[in-house]
Amino acid sequence: MGQTARVSAIAWTAAGSLAAWLWLLLCQGFFWRTDVRLPPRTEPVAWPSVCVVVPARDEAAVLPASLPSLLAQDYPGRAEIFLIDDGSSDGTAELARELAGRHGGLPLTVASPGEPPAGWTGKLWAVRHGIGLARARGPEYLLLTDADIAHAPDSLRELVAAGRAGGFDAVSQMARLRVESVWERLVVPAFVYFFAQLYPFRRIGRKGARTAAAAGGCVLLRAEAAERARIPDAIRHAVIDDVALARAVKRGGGHIWLGLAERVDSVRPYPRLHDLWRMVSRSAYAQLRHNPALLAGTVAGLALVYLVPPVALIAGAAVGDTAAALAGGLAWLVMTGTYVPMLRYYRQPLWLAPVLPFTAFLYLLMTVDSAVQHYRGRGAAWKGRTYARPDAVPDEG
């Protein structure tokens, strides 16, 4: 009887997982589709002015592959770049000036705001300084882009054309991340897949929808909307600054859009699992608002949705529980099918699709590790800085 009860429990759990996958397939904004690209656009009669703000901390390794692409933007209107050196120790500022002198192109200003005051993350303090310098030029748009992002020559004009044509206050593209090492191939497409599952792109661009998110590596922001939403002051303590920015713009009545990139790529390498682990764990618990209940729910949800299907299939087959094996197999099949479009977008082999449960298990461990580091008092660490708990940061908002 005991064995029968256990098998029955496996079958019911597998059925719950299958139901969850059917709901995700049909009711979660078709998150698994990868056809959300820049919306239809027409070139404006008069091109608005744009200031590009690039916060950079110890980015000398990637600047030679990224900064020249910004300098070389083929933009018909007035455009200028402000690279804000956030306390680098590797000669980032000097290298930026050297690259500008060597490549020419758009005007470049390199500045440093000094160490951030209490209550600010370093990146957002740098962004604030850059936006302050940019406002003196009176631009209609701001392009906030990270120092590891390489842009195709027409990237800026395509972003501006899409923003103007669609009446968007923020147009953001999720840069295509690097997928060259074994671990990058295993983890990176899944990272974007999970992000889209949390923040379905179709819902983000829909007026009146509550879902809001952006990809911090590439955000074209209407200057008026930034001022109305008090960017970046309103989000100065945010570790996950891109999502916080999108929410602030949407709260201010702005219309935002997010999709996958066609002309924007990250050149930052993550060759080892350790590098990817740090990227995820530094902000995973912040995403859960440092809430133990949300952490427990997330772990349980990941287990039910991603781990139960293969376990139920294998266990059901081993003990002769046809219902468990069938439900688990179908859930795994739906999971695999929804992952295939993302693998195709990243030009990766499709045999990685059924391996998604293993990758999800890694993300589960990264999330738990993020919480462990938080309660050890280490906070979110990145490039030599550790950010305190949000509840220790005064919010004067």
C-alpha positions as CSV (number, residue, x, y, z in Angstrom):
1,M,0.0,0.0,0.0
2,G,2.8,2.4,0.9
3,Q,4.4,2.0,-2.6
4,T,1.0,2.5,-4.3
5,A,0.4,5.7,-2.3
6,R,3.9,7.0,-3.3
7,V,3.3,6.2,-6.9
8,S,-0.1,7.9,-6.8
9,A,1.5,11.0,-5.2
10,I,4.0,11.1,-8.1
11,A,1.3,10.8,-10.6
12,W,-0.7,13.7,-9.0
13,T,2.4,15.9,-8.8
14,A,3.3,15.1,-12.4
15,A,-0.3,16.1,-13.4
16,G,0.1,19.4,-11.6
17,S,3.3,20.0,-13.4
18,L,1.7,19.2,-16.7
19,A,-1.2,21.6,-15.9
20,A,1.3,24.3,-15.0
21,W,3.1,23.8,-18.4
22,L,-0.2,24.0,-20.3
23,W,-1.0,27.2,-18.6
24,L,2.5,28.7,-19.3
25,L,2.2,27.6,-22.9
26,L,-1.1,29.3,-23.6
27,C,-1.7,31.9,-20.9
28,Q,1.6,33.5,-20.1
29,G,1.8,36.0,-22.9
30,F,3.3,33.4,-25.3
31,F,6.6,34.1,-23.6
32,W,8.3,31.3,-25.5
33,R,8.0,33.0,-28.9
34,T,11.1,34.9,-30.1
35,D,9.4,37.1,-32.7
36,V,9.1,40.2,-30.6
37,R,11.6,42.4,-32.4
38,L,11.7,46.2,-33.0
39,P,8.2,47.3,-33.9
40,P,7.3,48.8,-37.3
41,R,9.1,52.1,-37.8
42,T,9.4,55.0,-40.3
43,E,12.1,57.5,-40.4
44,P,11.1,60.9,-39.0
45,V,11.3,64.0,-41.1
46,A,13.6,65.6,-38.6
47,W,15.8,63.4,-36.5
48,P,15.8,64.3,-32.7
49,S,19.0,64.8,-30.8
50,V,20.2,61.9,-28.7
51,C,22.7,61.7,-25.8
52,V,24.3,58.3,-25.1
53,V,25.1,57.6,-21.5
54,V,27.6,54.7,-20.8
55,P,28.3,53.9,-17.1
56,A,31.6,52.0,-17.0
57,R,33.5,50.4,-14.1
58,D,36.7,48.4,-14.9
59,E,35.7,47.8,-18.5
60,A,39.0,48.0,-20.2
61,A,38.8,44.4,-21.4
62,V,35.6,44.9,-23.3
63,L,35.7,48.6,-24.4
64,P,37.8,47.9,-27.6
65,A,35.0,45.7,-28.9
66,S,32.1,47.9,-27.8
67,L,32.9,51.6,-27.8
68,P,34.0,51.9,-31.4
69,S,30.6,50.6,-32.4
70,L,29.0,53.5,-30.6
71,L,31.4,56.0,-32.0
72,A,30.6,54.7,-35.5
73,Q,26.8,55.1,-35.3
74,D,25.3,56.2,-38.6
75,Y,22.8,58.6,-37.1
76,P,21.4,61.5,-39.2
77,G,20.6,63.7,-36.2
78,R,22.8,65.2,-33.5
79,A,24.2,62.6,-31.1
80,E,26.9,62.6,-28.4
81,I,28.4,60.0,-26.1
82,F,29.0,60.5,-22.3
83,L,31.1,57.7,-20.8
84,I,31.0,57.9,-17.1
85,D,33.9,56.2,-15.4
86,D,32.6,54.7,-12.1
87,G,35.8,54.5,-10.1
88,S,37.7,52.2,-12.4
89,S,41.2,50.9,-11.5
90,D,42.1,49.4,-14.9
91,G,42.4,52.6,-17.0
92,T,38.9,52.5,-18.5
93,A,38.7,56.3,-18.9
94,E,42.1,56.6,-20.5
95,L,41.4,53.8,-22.9
96,A,38.0,55.3,-23.8
97,R,39.7,58.6,-24.8
98,E,42.4,56.7,-26.7
99,L,39.7,54.8,-28.7
100,A,37.8,58.0,-29.5
101,G,41.0,59.6,-30.8
102,R,41.8,56.5,-32.9
103,H,38.4,55.8,-34.3
104,G,36.8,59.3,-34.4
105,G,33.0,59.4,-35.0
106,L,30.5,60.7,-32.6
107,P,31.8,63.2,-30.0
108,L,32.8,61.6,-26.7
109,T,33.0,63.1,-23.2
110,V,34.6,61.0,-20.5
111,A,33.8,62.1,-16.9
112,S,33.9,60.6,-13.4
113,P,31.4,61.4,-10.6
114,G,33.5,60.0,-7.7
115,E,32.3,57.5,-5.2
116,P,28.5,57.2,-4.8
117,P,26.9,58.6,-1.7
118,A,24.9,56.4,0.7
119,G,21.7,55.1,-0.8
120,W,23.0,54.9,-4.4
121,T,24.4,52.0,-6.3
122,G,27.5,52.9,-8.2
123,K,26.0,52.3,-11.7
124,L,23.0,54.5,-11.0
125,W,25.2,57.3,-9.5
126,A,27.2,57.2,-12.8
127,V,24.0,57.3,-14.8
128,R,22.8,60.3,-12.8
129,H,26.0,62.1,-13.6
130,G,25.8,61.2,-17.2
131,I,22.2,62.4,-17.5
132,G,23.1,65.6,-15.8
133,L,25.8,66.3,-18.3
134,A,23.5,65.3,-21.2
135,R,20.7,67.6,-20.1
136,A,22.9,70.6,-20.7
137,R,22.6,69.6,-24.4
138,G,18.8,69.5,-24.3
139,P,18.4,66.1,-26.0
140,E,15.0,64.6,-26.8
141,Y,16.2,61.1,-26.2
142,L,18.7,59.4,-23.9
143,L,20.3,56.0,-24.8
144,L,21.4,54.2,-21.7
145,T,23.7,51.4,-22.7
146,D,26.3,49.3,-20.9
147,A,30.0,49.3,-21.6
148,D,30.0,45.7,-22.8
149,I,27.3,46.3,-25.5
150,A,28.3,46.5,-29.2
151,H,25.8,48.2,-31.6
152,A,25.4,47.7,-35.3
153,P,26.0,51.0,-37.2
154,D,22.3,51.6,-37.7
155,S,21.3,50.6,-34.1
156,L,20.6,54.1,-32.8
157,R,18.6,55.3,-35.8
158,E,16.5,52.1,-35.7
159,L,15.8,52.6,-32.0
160,V,14.8,56.2,-32.5
161,A,12.7,55.5,-35.5
162,A,10.8,52.7,-33.6
163,G,10.4,55.0,-30.6
164,R,9.0,57.9,-32.6
165,A,6.7,55.7,-34.8
166,G,5.2,53.8,-31.8
167,G,5.0,56.8,-29.5
168,F,7.1,54.9,-26.9
169,D,8.7,56.6,-23.9
170,A,11.2,53.8,-23.5
171,V,12.4,51.3,-26.1
172,S,14.6,48.5,-24.8
173,Q,16.3,45.6,-26.5
174,M,17.7,42.6,-24.8
175,A,21.2,42.3,-26.2
176,R,22.2,39.0,-27.6
177,L,24.5,37.6,-25.0
178,R,27.7,35.7,-25.8
179,V,27.4,31.9,-26.2
180,E,30.8,30.5,-27.0
181,S,31.9,28.4,-23.9
182,V,30.2,25.2,-22.9
183,W,28.6,26.9,-19.8
184,E,27.5,29.9,-21.8
185,R,25.7,27.6,-24.2
186,L,24.0,25.8,-21.4
187,V,23.1,28.7,-19.2
188,V,22.7,31.9,-21.3
189,P,19.8,31.0,-23.5
190,A,18.0,29.7,-20.4
191,F,18.6,33.0,-18.7
192,V,16.8,35.0,-21.4
193,Y,14.0,32.3,-21.5
194,F,13.4,32.6,-17.8
195,F,13.4,36.4,-18.0
196,A,10.8,36.3,-20.7
197,Q,8.7,33.8,-18.7
198,L,8.7,36.3,-15.8
199,Y,8.2,39.4,-18.0
200,P,6.4,38.4,-21.2
201,F,7.5,40.8,-23.8
202,R,4.1,41.1,-25.4
203,R,2.5,42.3,-22.2
204,I,5.2,44.9,-21.6
205,G,4.4,46.7,-24.8
206,R,0.7,46.7,-24.2
207,K,-0.9,49.9,-22.9
208,G,-2.6,49.4,-19.6
209,A,-0.8,46.1,-18.8
210,R,0.9,46.0,-15.4
211,T,4.0,44.0,-16.6
212,A,7.0,46.3,-16.8
213,A,10.7,45.4,-17.6
214,A,13.6,46.6,-19.6
215,A,17.0,45.3,-20.5
216,G,19.6,47.6,-19.0
217,G,22.2,47.1,-21.7
218,C,20.1,49.0,-24.2
219,V,17.3,51.5,-23.2
220,L,16.3,54.4,-25.4
221,L,14.5,56.8,-23.1
222,R,12.6,59.9,-23.9
223,A,14.2,62.7,-21.9
224,E,10.9,64.1,-20.9
225,A,9.7,60.7,-19.6
226,A,12.9,60.3,-17.6
227,E,12.4,63.6,-15.9
228,R,8.8,62.9,-15.2
229,A,9.7,59.5,-13.7
230,R,12.6,61.0,-11.8
231,I,15.2,58.7,-13.4
232,P,17.5,57.7,-11.9
233,D,16.8,59.3,-8.5
234,A,13.6,57.3,-7.9
235,I,15.5,54.0,-8.4
236,R,18.9,55.0,-6.9
237,H,19.2,52.0,-4.6
238,A,18.0,49.4,-7.1
239,V,20.3,46.5,-7.8
240,I,18.1,45.3,-10.7
241,D,18.0,48.8,-12.2
242,D,16.5,47.9,-15.6
243,V,13.3,46.5,-14.2
244,A,13.1,49.3,-11.7
245,L,13.5,51.9,-14.5
246,A,10.7,50.4,-16.6
247,R,8.4,50.3,-13.6
248,A,9.1,53.9,-12.8
249,V,8.5,55.0,-16.4
250,K,5.2,53.0,-16.5
251,R,4.1,54.4,-13.2
252,G,4.6,57.9,-14.6
253,G,2.2,57.1,-17.4
254,G,4.9,56.1,-20.0
255,H,4.4,53.6,-22.8
256,I,7.3,51.1,-22.9
257,W,8.5,48.4,-25.2
258,L,10.9,45.5,-24.8
259,G,12.0,42.9,-27.3
260,L,14.9,40.7,-28.5
261,A,17.8,42.4,-30.2
262,E,18.8,42.1,-33.9
263,R,21.6,44.7,-33.9
264,V,22.8,44.7,-30.3
265,D,25.2,42.2,-28.8
266,S,27.0,41.8,-25.5
267,V,30.7,41.1,-25.8
268,R,31.2,40.3,-22.1
269,P,32.5,36.7,-21.7
270,Y,31.3,34.3,-19.1
271,P,33.6,31.4,-19.8
272,R,33.2,29.5,-16.5
273,L,30.2,28.4,-14.5
274,H,31.6,30.5,-11.6
275,D,31.3,33.7,-13.8
276,L,27.7,32.9,-14.7
277,W,26.9,31.9,-11.1
278,R,28.0,35.3,-9.9
279,M,26.0,37.1,-12.6
280,V,22.8,35.4,-11.5
281,S,23.3,35.1,-7.7
282,R,24.3,38.7,-7.2
283,S,20.7,39.8,-7.8
284,A,18.5,36.8,-7.7
285,Y,17.3,37.3,-4.1
286,A,16.9,41.0,-4.7
287,Q,14.5,40.0,-7.5
288,L,12.5,38.2,-4.7
289,R,12.5,41.4,-2.6
290,H,14.6,39.5,0.0
291,N,11.4,37.8,1.1
292,P,11.9,34.3,2.6
293,A,8.3,33.3,1.6
294,L,8.9,34.3,-2.0
295,L,12.1,32.3,-1.9
296,A,10.4,29.2,-0.7
297,G,7.6,29.7,-3.3
298,T,10.2,30.1,-6.1
299,V,12.1,27.0,-5.1
300,A,8.9,25.0,-4.9
301,G,7.7,26.4,-8.2
302,L,11.0,25.7,-10.0
303,A,10.9,22.1,-8.6
304,L,7.3,21.5,-9.7
305,V,7.6,23.0,-13.1
306,Y,11.2,22.0,-14.2
307,L,12.3,19.1,-12.0
308,V,9.2,17.0,-11.5
309,P,8.7,16.1,-15.2
310,P,11.9,14.1,-15.7
311,V,11.7,12.7,-12.2
312,A,8.1,11.5,-12.8
313,L,8.9,10.0,-16.2
314,I,11.9,8.1,-14.9
315,A,10.3,7.0,-11.6
316,G,7.0,6.2,-13.2
317,A,8.7,4.0,-15.8
318,A,10.8,2.3,-13.1
319,V,7.8,1.3,-10.9
320,G,5.3,0.8,-13.7
321,D,3.2,3.8,-12.9
322,T,1.9,4.7,-16.4
323,A,0.0,7.8,-15.3
324,A,3.1,9.3,-13.7
325,A,5.3,8.5,-16.6
326,L,2.8,9.8,-19.1
327,A,2.1,13.1,-17.3
328,G,5.8,13.6,-16.6
329,G,6.7,12.9,-20.2
330,L,4.1,15.2,-21.6
331,A,5.1,18.0,-19.3
332,W,8.8,17.5,-20.3
333,L,7.8,17.5,-23.9
334,V,5.9,20.8,-23.6
335,M,8.9,22.3,-21.7
336,T,11.3,21.2,-24.4
337,G,9.1,22.6,-27.2
338,T,8.8,26.0,-25.6
339,Y,12.6,26.2,-25.2
340,V,13.4,25.4,-28.9
341,P,12.7,28.9,-30.3
342,M,15.1,30.5,-27.8
343,L,17.8,28.0,-28.8
344,R,17.2,28.8,-32.5
345,Y,17.5,32.5,-31.7
346,Y,20.9,31.8,-30.1
347,R,21.8,29.4,-32.9
348,Q,22.4,26.6,-30.5
349,P,21.9,22.8,-31.0
350,L,18.4,21.7,-30.3
351,W,19.6,18.7,-28.1
352,L,20.1,21.3,-25.4
353,A,16.3,21.7,-25.1
354,P,15.6,18.5,-23.1
355,V,18.5,19.4,-20.8
356,L,16.6,22.5,-19.5
357,P,15.6,20.8,-16.2
358,F,19.3,20.5,-15.3
359,T,19.9,24.2,-16.1
360,A,16.8,25.1,-14.1
361,F,18.3,23.1,-11.2
362,L,21.4,25.2,-11.5
363,Y,19.3,28.4,-11.3
364,L,17.5,27.1,-8.3
365,L,20.9,26.6,-6.5
366,M,22.0,30.1,-7.6
367,T,18.9,31.6,-6.2
368,V,19.3,29.8,-2.9
369,D,23.0,30.9,-2.8
370,S,21.9,34.5,-3.4
371,A,19.7,34.3,-0.3
372,V,22.5,32.6,1.7
373,Q,25.0,35.4,0.8
374,H,22.3,38.0,1.7
375,Y,21.8,36.6,5.2
376,R,25.6,36.3,5.7
377,G,25.6,40.1,5.4
378,R,27.4,40.2,2.1
379,G,24.6,41.8,0.1
380,A,24.8,42.0,-3.7
381,A,28.5,42.2,-4.8
382,W,29.7,43.3,-8.1
383,K,33.2,44.5,-9.2
384,G,34.5,45.2,-5.8
385,R,31.4,46.8,-4.4
386,T,28.9,45.2,-2.0
387,Y,25.5,46.7,-1.7
388,A,23.7,46.7,1.6
389,R,20.2,45.3,2.1
390,P,17.4,47.5,0.8
391,D,16.0,47.8,4.2
392,A,19.2,49.4,5.3
393,V,19.0,52.0,2.6
394,P,16.9,55.1,3.4
395,D,14.2,55.7,0.8
396,E,13.4,59.3,0.6
397,G,11.4,58.7,-2.6
